[in-house]
Each structure stands twice: as C-alpha cells, then as structure tokens.
Amino acid sequence: MQSGFAAGKQDQAFDFSSGIPRLRPLNLNTNGEISLENTKFVPRSNLEKKDYCERDELLFNNTNSAELVGKSAVFELDQPCVCSNHMTRLRVNDDVNAYYLEAILNLLRGVGYLGLLATKFNNQTGINSDTLKLLRVPVPPSDEQNRIAVAIQRRRDEARRLCREAEKEWETAKIRFEAELLGDQCH
C-alpha cells in the first residue's frame, strides 16, 4: 500500500514530452476505468522509480465526496503514470485477482459502505491507510475470482461498444436534424 504525492502548480510539467501523467480522482470513473483526459503532469526529473504506478496495481481513490470515495481501477496502461496524494496504490497478493478486488471495492463504494467508513473534512471525505488496512472483503477461491473478473470485463467491453455505437448514432441524428432544419443551407 503506497499513497501518491502532492504536487502544486510549481511542481507541474505541461505535456507528455516533459512530464509524466499524475493520476487524480478525476482520472478514475465509477466503472473502474482510467482516463488520461484532463491530466496534470509532473516533471520526470522530480520522480523516483518508487513513484511510478506498476501494471496490475489497484488504484484506490482515498479522498473525494462520500459517494465517490473508494473509486478503484486496476492500472493497466502502457503509459507510465504516477498518482496524486488522493490516491492509494495497492499491490495485491498472488492469491487475489486485482480485477476481482476492484469490483468488490467499487461495489462497496456504490452501496455507500466506503462513504460510511470515511472521515469527513472540508466538504470531502477520506479513507486513510489505517482504515483501508482494516477493511475485510470476501476472497473466494482463485478460479471463482477469475470467473467474476472475466464476466465484469466482458460487460465493460460490451458497455464501451454500446457507448461507441450510441455516439455514432447521435452524430448521425444531429447531421440529419440539421439538414432537416436548415434544408439546403447546410450543403
């Protein structure tokens, strides 16, 4: 378990060539996905090897609103990244599937349990490392964890496909609507 680090404006780089993306709560969605959109960067020169996220680590959002504290995702990006101090990096034991644990943590967040465990301060809530260490989750045999993780990934892939399809349909509908509304002025 390792917390990320704080970085103020004076500690930032501004692009991929001079810096490394620093993942913040906004980079994790509630479905266990990581996005580099609107990412802040920190200079490579300020970093040590221990600061970098490792593949298959679980990223846990430890500071957020009561509804969003505990958002979790498995780090699987090829892009090197580091984490803000609002994130905790978890390395799981060999007998725990990181994707299974991510699903359990996101479930506990979704039903409000992690919000209840969190400490409230300045319109935010936080789960510190000591509280996180005390959290007990069910850990079925590895084959069952793997089945659950695969089923979740299948559903995520299907949801992404449906979102892409809906986006295309929306764009087509907008074009048709504009053409109907404006007639020949559009062409």
BELBELBEL-V746333 format. One record per residue. N is the residue number from 1. RES is the residue in three letters. PSI is psi in whole degrees, 0 to 359 (NA if undefined). D_FIRST is the distance of its C-alpha to the first C-alpha in Angstrom with 1 decimal. Layout:
n | res | psi | d_first
N | RES | PSI | D_FIRST
N | RES | PSI | D_FIRST
This chain:
n | res | psi | d_first
1 | MET | 126 | 0.0
2 | GLN | 128 | 3.8
3 | SER | 153 | 6.9
4 | GLY | 195 | 10.0
5 | PHE | 155 | 13.2
6 | ALA | 149 | 16.6
7 | ALA | 114 | 19.7
8 | GLY | 182 | 23.1
9 | LYS | 324 | 26.2
10 | GLN | 345 | 27.1
11 | ASP | 18 | 23.8
12 | GLN | 149 | 24.6
13 | ALA | 176 | 26.2
14 | PHE | 3 | 28.3
15 | ASP | 176 | 28.1
16 | PHE | 333 | 26.7
17 | SER | 326 | 29.0
18 | SER | 350 | 27.8
19 | GLY | 178 | 24.3
20 | ILE | 135 | 21.0
21 | PRO | 135 | 20.1
22 | ARG | 106 | 17.5
23 | LEU | 134 | 16.2
24 | ARG | 174 | 16.7
25 | PRO | 325 | 17.2
26 | LEU | 343 | 20.6
27 | ASN | 353 | 19.4
28 | LEU | 132 | 18.1
29 | ASN | 176 | 20.8
30 | THR | 357 | 20.9
31 | ASN | 11 | 21.7
32 | GLY | 29 | 18.4
33 | GLU | 147 | 19.9
34 | ILE | 136 | 19.0
35 | SER | 141 | 21.9
36 | LEU | 7 | 22.6
37 | GLU | 138 | 25.5
38 | ASN | 35 | 25.9
39 | THR | 144 | 23.0
40 | LYS | 155 | 22.8
41 | PHE | 152 | 22.5
42 | VAL | 147 | 21.5
43 | PRO | 139 | 23.6
44 | ARG | 323 | 22.5
45 | SER | 340 | 23.8
46 | ASN | 358 | 21.2
47 | LEU | 152 | 18.3
48 | GLU | 163 | 16.7
49 | LYS | 321 | 15.5
50 | LYS | 344 | 11.8
51 | ASP | 338 | 12.2
52 | TYR | 139 | 13.2
53 | CYS | 145 | 11.6
54 | GLU | 145 | 12.1
55 | ARG | 138 | 14.3
56 | ASP | 9 | 13.2
57 | GLU | 152 | 9.7
58 | LEU | 127 | 9.4
59 | LEU | 126 | 9.8
60 | PHE | 122 | 9.9
61 | ASN | 104 | 12.5
62 | ASN | 351 | 11.9
63 | THR | 121 | 15.4
64 | ASN | 194 | 18.6
65 | SER | 165 | 21.7
66 | ALA | 328 | 21.6
67 | GLU | 332 | 22.5
68 | LEU | 350 | 19.9
69 | VAL | 132 | 16.7
70 | GLY | 359 | 14.2
71 | LYS | 137 | 15.7
72 | SER | 150 | 13.6
73 | ALA | 150 | 14.5
74 | VAL | 132 | 13.8
75 | PHE | 115 | 14.0
76 | GLU | 16 | 17.3
77 | LEU | 148 | 19.2
78 | ASP | 338 | 21.2
79 | GLN | 124 | 21.1
80 | PRO | 139 | 18.6
81 | CYS | 162 | 16.5
82 | VAL | 175 | 14.1
83 | CYS | 151 | 12.6
84 | SER | 170 | 14.0
85 | ASN | 356 | 12.6
86 | HIS | 9 | 13.2
87 | MET | 147 | 10.4
88 | THR | 132 | 6.7
89 | ARG | 127 | 5.6
90 | LEU | 127 | 4.6
91 | ARG | 124 | 6.4
92 | VAL | 156 | 8.9
93 | ASN | 162 | 11.4
94 | ASP | 334 | 14.8
95 | ASP | 6 | 16.4
96 | VAL | 127 | 14.5
97 | ASN | 120 | 15.8
98 | ALA | 324 | 13.3
99 | TYR | 325 | 16.4
100 | TYR | 311 | 17.2
101 | LEU | 321 | 14.0
102 | GLU | 316 | 14.4
103 | ALA | 318 | 17.9
104 | ILE | 315 | 17.2
105 | LEU | 320 | 14.9
106 | ASN | 327 | 17.6
107 | LEU | 313 | 20.2
108 | LEU | 325 | 18.8
109 | ARG | 313 | 18.8
110 | GLY | 326 | 22.2
111 | VAL | 0 | 23.8
112 | GLY | 0 | 22.6
113 | TYR | 316 | 20.5
114 | LEU | 327 | 17.3
115 | GLY | 325 | 19.8
116 | LEU | 327 | 21.2
117 | LEU | 340 | 17.9
118 | ALA | 152 | 17.4
119 | THR | 136 | 19.0
120 | LYS | 136 | 21.8
121 | PHE | 141 | 22.7
122 | ASN | 54 | 25.0
123 | ASN | 19 | 25.4
124 | GLN | 168 | 21.7
125 | THR | 153 | 19.2
126 | GLY | 148 | 15.6
127 | ILE | 112 | 12.9
128 | ASN | 170 | 10.9
129 | SER | 323 | 7.7
130 | ASP | 317 | 10.2
131 | THR | 317 | 12.0
132 | LEU | 321 | 9.3
133 | LYS | 329 | 8.6
134 | LEU | 346 | 12.4
135 | LEU | 129 | 13.0
136 | ARG | 131 | 14.9
137 | VAL | 152 | 16.0
138 | PRO | 135 | 18.9
139 | VAL | 95 | 18.2
140 | PRO | 176 | 21.6
141 | PRO | 155 | 22.7
142 | SER | 318 | 21.4
143 | ASP | 325 | 24.7
144 | GLU | 318 | 24.5
145 | GLN | 316 | 21.0
146 | ASN | 319 | 22.4
147 | ARG | 316 | 25.5
148 | ILE | 314 | 23.7
149 | ALA | 317 | 21.5
150 | VAL | 317 | 24.8
151 | ALA | 319 | 26.7
152 | ILE | 316 | 24.3
153 | GLN | 320 | 24.4
154 | ARG | 316 | 28.2
155 | ARG | 321 | 28.5
156 | ARG | 316 | 26.4
157 | ASP | 317 | 28.6
158 | GLU | 319 | 31.6
159 | ALA | 318 | 30.6
160 | ARG | 317 | 30.2
161 | ARG | 315 | 33.6
162 | LEU | 322 | 35.2
163 | CYS | 316 | 33.8
164 | ARG | 317 | 35.3
165 | GLU | 316 | 38.5
166 | ALA | 321 | 38.8
167 | GLU | 315 | 38.3
168 | LYS | 315 | 41.1
169 | GLU | 321 | 43.3
170 | TRP | 315 | 42.7
171 | GLU | 317 | 43.6
172 | THR | 317 | 46.7
173 | ALA | 321 | 47.7
174 | LYS | 318 | 47.4
175 | ILE | 314 | 49.7
176 | ARG | 319 | 52.2
177 | PHE | 314 | 52.2
178 | GLU | 319 | 52.9
179 | ALA | 317 | 55.6
180 | GLU | 317 | 57.2
181 | LEU | 316 | 56.9
182 | LEU | 348 | 58.2
183 | GLY | 226 | 60.4
184 | ASP | 344 | 61.7
185 | GLN | 336 | 60.2
186 | CYS | 336 | 56.9
187 | HIS | NA | 58.3
